[in-house]
Amino acid sequence: MDLRQLRCLIAVADTLHFGRAAQKMDMLPASFGRQIKLLEDSLGSRLLVRTTRHVSLTEAGRSFVEGARDIVARADRLEAAFRAEEQDRRAVLRIGAIDSAAAGMLPQLLPHLRRAHPEIEVEIFEQKTIRLLPRLLSGRLDIALVRPPESRDPRLRFRTLFHETAVVAVPEGHRLAKHDAVTVGDMADEPLIVPDRRSRPHSHDLTMKLFLEAGYSARVVQIAEEKQTIVSLVGTGVGLAIVPKWASRLAVDGVAFVPLTLPSDTVRDKLSLSAVWLRDTRHPARSAFLDVLEAQLVELAETA
């Protein structure tokens, strides 16, 4: 008798249906049935009565399942307590971050965290939003800094931080490079480099919607994925690109970054950045990080 067998029995007791119980346990029906049989064989007693249309607990099964629930619940509490203690002892914080946060925000924030909490060890995993959210749900990350998706998983808690300013990356010799600011109209006939929408929907849509709202059609000549690649292509004269302000920190020769002026009634000159973590989970190091972030938020927003 083991915990997996007890969990299978509880699933049957809750659903009174082998197929649904197997699905709940993420098992094939045949494998699920074997677990129940092994449990009955080890006890020397039938726990279930099963026909083609009906599943029910025997009297022995009804008595046994209550004890099984208690054992499984205690085992789950023991595991959760152990993990919490281990987490407190290690004080490791695994942060996922999109490129904006990894290059623009975390270098400013982490020195404050180290001064306030030198005991916290930080591990950073840089990826796109669509790759970070599954890692949060699986427990491989403790917190992530992302572009909030249109559809949000209810298991995740989002905290909007600030909106990043968009600028235009142009070749240094370009006619717009010496402007104090440019408008979408100034770029109306210019070739554009935009991110791949499948991996960077926010950045892609920013460019397309800005042109659409201004009454122009974006003249896209190149799709690229990484900001470093996009800015490098600008430097070779392939085209212009609308990028977050932090990208101006990339050391790419031959590229100028010019502020983008937009009508006052638009908010699409901004790119939203959010912190996100798994709901109903306790993590002292994450809480400490959020406290430091909250204290530095105004300063971070001013430089975004």
Disulfide bonds with the S-S distance in Angstrom:
none
